[in-house]
Amino acid sequence: MEDLNIERVCAMLHARLSGRGIDVDKVYVNGIHKFEDPQVTYSQTLVWAFFLQLQDREIPHFEGETLGLFTEPYTFDPAYRFKGLYFDEVNRMGVDIARVFLGDSVNG
């Protein structure tokens, strides 16, 4: 197992996505509490979102209609939805990256 640090998480995400022209520091995981009041209550870069969950010894996982991937922080405007990267792929990367930092006991 490797020691967890933000630079290593960034490098691993970058290695997986940069070939597609995706800058992991410019992909944001944004969330709202409810659609009736779409005020953004959560916004982290993909790198920080992964890092924070790994730091809590959790497999990075994102799902649900109140979360999304965006090109700007603190927005839920469909015009800023990130195209070409979806939670199913992000969650598979989460399992793979978690194995590096949390060990082989990670299932996925």
Backbone as a printed PyTorch tensor [residue, N CA C, xyz], in Angstrom:
tensor([[[  0.8330,  -1.1870,   0.0000],
         [  0.0000,   0.0000,   0.0000],
         [  0.8740,   1.2460,   0.0000]],

        [[  0.4240,   2.2340,  -0.7300],
         [  1.1460,   3.5030,  -0.7850],
         [  0.6100,   4.4560,   0.2690]],

        [[  1.4700,   5.4090,   0.6530],
         [  1.0150,   6.4630,   1.5460],
         [  0.0940,   7.3880,   0.7720]],

        [[ -0.9930,   7.7640,   1.4090],
         [ -1.9820,   8.6180,   0.7680],
         [ -1.5290,  10.0690,   0.7930]],

        [[ -1.5330,  10.7010,  -0.3830],
         [ -1.3110,  12.1400,  -0.4600],
         [ -2.0100,  12.6750,  -1.7000]],

        [[ -2.3580,  13.9300,  -1.6570],
         [ -3.1490,  14.5480,  -2.7150],
         [ -2.4180,  14.5350,  -4.0570]],

        [[ -1.1010,  14.6950,  -4.0300],
         [ -0.3370,  14.7090,  -5.2700],
         [ -0.4110,  13.3620,  -5.9800]],

        [[ -0.3470,  12.2770,  -5.2180],
         [ -0.4020,  10.9330,  -5.8110],
         [ -1.7970,  10.6470,  -6.3680]],

        [[ -2.8340,  11.0550,  -5.6400],
         [ -4.2060,  10.8850,  -6.1250],
         [ -4.3750,  11.6550,  -7.4380]],

        [[ -3.8970,  12.8730,  -7.4800],
         [ -3.9770,  13.7000,  -8.6850],
         [ -3.2390,  13.0260,  -9.8390]],

        [[ -2.0520,  12.5290,  -9.5840],
         [ -1.2550,  11.8840, -10.6300],
         [ -1.9580,  10.6450, -11.1800]],

        [[ -2.5970,   9.8730, -10.3120],
         [ -3.2850,   8.6620, -10.7580],
         [ -4.5060,   9.0110, -11.6170]],

        [[ -5.2690,   9.9950, -11.2010],
         [ -6.4190,  10.4260, -11.9990],
         [ -5.9520,  11.0310, -13.3180]],

        [[ -4.9000,  11.8270, -13.2450],
         [ -4.3540,  12.4500, -14.4490],
         [ -3.8950,  11.3770, -15.4460]],

        [[ -3.2340,  10.3520, -14.9540],
         [ -2.7480,   9.2800, -15.8280],
         [ -3.9000,   8.5780, -16.5450]],

        [[ -5.0300,   8.4560, -15.8850],
         [ -6.1760,   7.7710, -16.4800],
         [ -6.9600,   8.6480, -17.4460]],

        [[ -6.9570,   9.9640, -17.2340],
         [ -7.8660,  10.8210, -17.9850],
         [ -7.2110,  11.8390, -18.9160]],

        [[ -5.9380,  12.1330, -18.7210],
         [ -5.3130,  13.1850, -19.5170],
         [ -5.2300,  12.8340, -20.9950]],

        [[ -5.1460,  11.5580, -21.3250],
         [ -5.1020,  11.1420, -22.7190],
         [ -6.3690,  11.4980, -23.4760]],

        [[ -7.4290,  11.7680, -22.7420],
         [ -8.7030,  12.1800, -23.3420],
         [ -8.8810,  13.6920, -23.2620]],

        [[ -7.8170,  14.3810, -22.8540],
         [ -7.8850,  15.8370, -22.7780],
         [ -8.6190,  16.3450, -21.5530]],

        [[ -8.7740,  15.5040, -20.5400],
         [ -9.4900,  15.8920, -19.3290],
         [ -8.4970,  16.3440, -18.2730]],

        [[ -8.6490,  17.5740, -17.8170],
         [ -7.8310,  18.1180, -16.7310],
         [ -8.5780,  17.8530, -15.4280]],

        [[ -8.0730,  16.9270, -14.6240],
         [ -8.7830,  16.4990, -13.4100],
         [ -8.9570,  17.6230, -12.3930]],

        [[ -8.1480,  18.6610, -12.5000],
         [ -8.3040,  19.7980, -11.5960],
         [ -9.4130,  20.7390, -12.0460]],

        [[-10.0030,  20.4470, -13.2060],
         [-11.0970,  21.2840, -13.7130],
         [-12.3780,  20.4930, -13.9040]],

        [[-12.4730,  19.3640, -13.2040],
         [-13.7080,  18.5840, -13.1350],
         [-14.1870,  18.6970, -11.6980]],

        [[-15.4240,  19.1260, -11.5270],
         [-15.9720,  19.3500, -10.1960],
         [-17.1300,  18.4020,  -9.9180]],

        [[-17.1300,  17.8420,  -8.7240],
         [-18.2670,  17.0750,  -8.2470],
         [-19.1020,  18.0620,  -7.4380]],

        [[-20.2720,  18.3950,  -7.9640],
         [-21.1560,  19.3600,  -7.3150],
         [-22.4320,  18.6530,  -6.8900]],

        [[-22.9620,  19.0850,  -5.7650],
         [-24.1820,  18.4640,  -5.2750],
         [-25.1510,  19.4730,  -4.6990]],

        [[-26.4230,  19.1310,  -4.8220],
         [-27.4890,  19.9270,  -4.2290],
         [-28.2280,  19.0410,  -3.2340]],

        [[-28.9540,  19.6710,  -2.3290],
         [-29.7200,  18.9010,  -1.3380],
         [-31.0070,  18.3670,  -1.9580]],

        [[-31.6980,  19.2230,  -2.7170],
         [-32.9410,  18.8050,  -3.3630],
         [-33.2050,  19.6730,  -4.5840]],

        [[-33.9210,  19.1120,  -5.5500],
         [-34.1870,  19.8150,  -6.8020],
         [-35.0690,  21.0390,  -6.6190]],

        [[-35.9600,  21.0020,  -5.6350],
         [-36.8520,  22.1320,  -5.4150],
         [-36.0820,  23.3900,  -5.0090]],

        [[-34.9200,  23.1920,  -4.4150],
         [-34.0600,  24.2950,  -3.9900],
         [-32.6390,  23.9460,  -4.4410]],

        [[-32.3230,  24.2160,  -5.7330],
         [-31.0610,  23.7220,  -6.2970],
         [-29.8130,  24.5130,  -5.8760]],

        [[-29.7540,  24.8890,  -4.6270],
         [-28.5540,  25.5570,  -4.1110],
         [-27.4640,  24.5000,  -3.9150]],

        [[-26.2900,  24.7640,  -4.4580],
         [-25.1870,  23.8130,  -4.3570],
         [-24.6780,  23.7740,  -2.9150]],

        [[-24.6730,  22.5770,  -2.3460],
         [-24.2280,  22.3870,  -0.9650],
         [-22.9120,  21.6270,  -0.8840]],

        [[-22.4400,  21.1430,  -2.0370],
         [-21.1770,  20.4030,  -2.0730],
         [-20.4900,  20.7140,  -3.3920]],

        [[-19.2070,  21.0420,  -3.3420],
         [-18.4240,  21.2630,  -4.5480],
         [-16.9560,  21.0130,  -4.2370]],

        [[-16.3920,  20.0310,  -4.9290],
         [-14.9730,  19.6970,  -4.7920],
         [-14.4440,  19.3410,  -6.1700]],

        [[-13.1660,  19.5970,  -6.3930],
         [-12.5780,  19.0530,  -7.6150],
         [-12.6280,  17.5370,  -7.4990]],

        [[-12.5630,  16.8680,  -8.6330],
         [-12.5630,  15.4100,  -8.6280],
         [-11.4160,  14.8830,  -7.7720]],

        [[-10.2630,  15.5260,  -7.8670],
         [ -9.0900,  15.1070,  -7.0980],
         [ -9.3760,  15.1900,  -5.5950]],

        [[ -9.8840,  16.3200,  -5.1390],
         [-10.1690,  16.4910,  -3.7040],
         [-11.2940,  15.5850,  -3.2480]],

        [[-12.2960,  15.3770,  -4.0850],
         [-13.3940,  14.4850,  -3.7210],
         [-12.8670,  13.0670,  -3.4920]],

        [[-11.9810,  12.6040,  -4.3810],
         [-11.3520,  11.2980,  -4.1980],
         [-10.5160,  11.2910,  -2.9190]],

        [[ -9.6620,  12.2890,  -2.7790],
         [ -8.7450,  12.3380,  -1.6450],
         [ -9.4940,  12.3110,  -0.3090]],

        [[-10.5410,  13.1040,  -0.1920],
         [-11.2760,  13.1790,   1.0830],
         [-11.9190,  11.8490,   1.4450]],

        [[-12.4670,  11.1440,   0.4610],
         [-13.0550,   9.8340,   0.7580],
         [-11.9790,   8.8070,   1.1060]],

        [[-10.8720,   8.8230,   0.3780],
         [ -9.7700,   7.9130,   0.6980],
         [ -9.2050,   8.1930,   2.0800]],

        [[ -9.1320,   9.4570,   2.4400],
         [ -8.6340,   9.8440,   3.7520],
         [ -9.5210,   9.2620,   4.8630]],

        [[-10.8070,   9.1300,   4.5720],
         [-11.7470,   8.5150,   5.5210],
         [-11.7870,   6.9990,   5.3740]],

        [[-10.8390,   6.4620,   4.6000],
         [-10.7250,   5.0250,   4.3400],
         [-11.9670,   4.4740,   3.6440]],

        [[-12.5200,   5.2820,   2.7540],
         [-13.6780,   4.8930,   1.9630],
         [-13.2750,   4.7970,   0.4920]],

        [[-13.9710,   3.9600,  -0.2430],
         [-13.7760,   3.8820,  -1.6910],
         [-14.5050,   5.0760,  -2.3050]],

        [[-13.8290,   5.8980,  -3.0850],
         [-14.5140,   7.0160,  -3.7320],
         [-15.6840,   6.5220,  -4.5820]],

        [[-16.8580,   7.0130,  -4.2730],
         [-18.0720,   6.5720,  -4.9600],
         [-19.0520,   7.7320,  -5.0070]],

        [[-19.6430,   7.9340,  -6.1670],
         [-20.5680,   9.0440,  -6.3730],
         [-21.7620,   8.5300,  -7.1660]],

        [[-22.9530,   8.9150,  -6.7320],
         [-24.1520,   8.5260,  -7.4660],
         [-25.3210,   9.3950,  -7.0230]],

        [[-26.3650,   9.3260,  -7.7880],
         [-27.5940,  10.0110,  -7.4400],
         [-27.8550,  11.2320,  -8.2970]],

        [[-29.1130,  11.6040,  -8.3370],
         [-29.5370,  12.7260,  -9.1610],
         [-29.1520,  14.0740,  -8.5770]],

        [[-28.7680,  14.1070,  -7.3040],
         [-28.4140,  15.3790,  -6.6820],
         [-26.9110,  15.6420,  -6.7180]],

        [[-26.1640,  14.7840,  -7.4030],
         [-24.7250,  14.9800,  -7.6250],
         [-24.4700,  14.9880,  -9.1240]],

        [[-23.4470,  15.7040,  -9.5290],
         [-23.0880,  15.7070, -10.9320],
         [-21.6580,  16.1470, -11.1470]],

        [[-21.1550,  15.9050, -12.3450],
         [-19.8270,  16.3540, -12.7440],
         [-19.9860,  17.6140, -13.5870]],

        [[-19.2290,  18.6440, -13.2380],
         [-19.3670,  19.9440, -13.8830],
         [-18.0070,  20.5250, -14.2350]],

        [[-18.0270,  21.5150, -15.1320],
         [-16.7970,  22.2020, -15.5380],
         [-16.5270,  23.4280, -14.6840]],

        [[-17.4590,  23.7710, -13.8050],
         [-17.3230,  24.9320, -12.9190],
         [-17.7200,  24.5170, -11.5040]],

        [[-17.0960,  25.1120, -10.4890],
         [-17.4990,  24.8140,  -9.1140],
         [-18.8100,  25.5100,  -8.7630]],

        [[-19.4890,  24.9730,  -7.7700],
         [-20.6790,  25.5950,  -7.1740],
         [-21.7590,  25.9660,  -8.1760]],

        [[-22.0200,  25.0720,  -9.1260],
         [-23.1340,  25.2630, -10.0440],
         [-23.8160,  23.9220, -10.2730]],

        [[-25.0940,  23.9770, -10.5620],
         [-25.8250,  22.7870, -10.9830],
         [-26.5150,  23.0740, -12.3060]],

        [[-26.0500,  24.1240, -12.9680],
         [-26.5920,  24.5400, -14.2560],
         [-26.2240,  23.5050, -15.3170]],

        [[-27.2150,  22.9430, -16.0080],
         [-26.9280,  21.9280, -17.0370],
         [-25.9380,  22.4020, -18.1080]],

        [[-25.8360,  23.6920, -18.3290],
         [-24.8950,  24.2160, -19.3250],
         [-23.4450,  23.9130, -18.9480]],

        [[-23.1950,  23.6700, -17.6680],
         [-21.8340,  23.4050, -17.2000],
         [-21.5940,  21.9250, -16.8710]],

        [[-22.5290,  21.0600, -17.2370],
         [-22.3280,  19.6170, -17.0330],
         [-21.0980,  19.1670, -17.8080]],

        [[-20.2880,  18.3510, -17.1790],
         [-19.1020,  17.8120, -17.8420],
         [-19.5510,  16.7130, -18.7950]],

        [[-19.1010,  16.7760, -20.0100],
         [-19.4730,  15.7790, -21.0170],
         [-18.2990,  14.8370, -21.2630]],

        [[-18.5910,  13.5640, -21.3470],
         [-17.5610,  12.5850, -21.6720],
         [-16.9800,  11.8560, -20.4810]],

        [[-17.4850,  12.1270, -19.2990],
         [-17.0490,  11.4280, -18.0910],
         [-18.2720,  11.2790, -17.2000]],

        [[-18.5210,  10.0520, -16.7520],
         [-19.7350,   9.7730, -15.9920],
         [-19.3900,   9.0110, -14.7230]],

        [[-20.3340,   9.0080, -13.7780],
         [-20.0700,   8.4190, -12.4760],
         [-19.7230,   6.9310, -12.5380]],

        [[-20.2760,   6.1660, -13.4810],
         [-19.9240,   4.7470, -13.5310],
         [-18.4240,   4.5650, -13.7770]],

        [[-17.8510,   5.3570, -14.6740],
         [-16.4150,   5.2870, -14.9330],
         [-15.6180,   5.8260, -13.7440]],

        [[-16.0620,   6.9300, -13.1790],
         [-15.3990,   7.5220, -12.0150],
         [-15.4000,   6.5220, -10.8560]],

        [[-16.5080,   5.8280, -10.6490],
         [-16.5960,   4.8660,  -9.5500],
         [-15.6910,   3.6590,  -9.7680]],

        [[-15.5340,   3.2230, -11.0190],
         [-14.5760,   2.1360, -11.2970],
         [-13.1460,   2.5920, -10.9860]],

        [[-12.8270,   3.8280, -11.3380],
         [-11.5030,   4.3710, -11.0020],
         [-11.3440,   4.4520,  -9.4890]],

        [[-12.4170,   4.7930,  -8.8010],
         [-12.3750,   4.8690,  -7.3470],
         [-11.9840,   3.5570,  -6.7110]],

        [[-12.5330,   2.4680,  -7.2160],
         [-12.1820,   1.1370,  -6.6970],
         [-10.7140,   0.8390,  -6.9590]],

        [[-10.2610,   1.0840,  -8.1890],
         [ -8.8600,   0.8000,  -8.5470],
         [ -7.8840,   1.6290,  -7.7140]],

        [[ -8.1800,   2.8940,  -7.5610],
         [ -7.2830,   3.7750,  -6.8030],
         [ -7.3360,   3.4540,  -5.3180]],

        [[ -8.5070,   3.0930,  -4.8170],
         [ -8.6210,   2.7160,  -3.4030],
         [ -7.7580,   1.5010,  -3.0920]],

        [[ -7.6700,   0.5610,  -4.0160],
         [ -6.8220,  -0.6260,  -3.7830],
         [ -5.3700,  -0.2330,  -3.5480]],

        [[ -4.9060,   0.7980,  -4.2300],
         [ -3.5210,   1.2480,  -4.0840],
         [ -3.2800,   1.7860,  -2.6770]],

        [[ -4.2310,   2.5380,  -2.1630],
         [ -4.0340,   3.2070,  -0.8740],
         [ -4.6230,   2.4420,   0.3110]],

        [[ -5.6650,   1.6530,   0.0720],
         [ -6.3420,   0.9840,   1.1760],
         [ -6.0850,  -0.5160,   1.2220]],

        [[ -5.4500,  -1.0490,   0.1790],
         [ -5.0780,  -2.4510,   0.1840],
         [ -6.0240,  -3.3270,  -0.6160]],

        [[ -5.6980,  -4.6110,  -0.6510],
         [ -6.4310,  -5.5910,  -1.4600],
         [ -7.7800,  -5.9650,  -0.8720]],

        [[ -8.0840,  -5.5020,   0.3250],
         [ -9.3590,  -5.8330,   0.9300],
         [-10.5150,  -5.0650,   0.2830]],

        [[-10.1830,  -4.1320,  -0.5950],
         [-11.2010,  -3.3370,  -1.2840],
         [-11.9080,  -4.2380,  -2.2820]],

        [[-13.2220,  -4.2620,  -2.2090],
         [-14.0340,  -5.0260,  -3.1630],
         [-14.7120,  -4.0720,  -4.1120]],

        [[-14.9690,  -4.5070,  -5.2860],
         [-15.6520,  -3.6520,  -6.2410],
         [-15.7730,  -4.3580,  -7.4930]]])
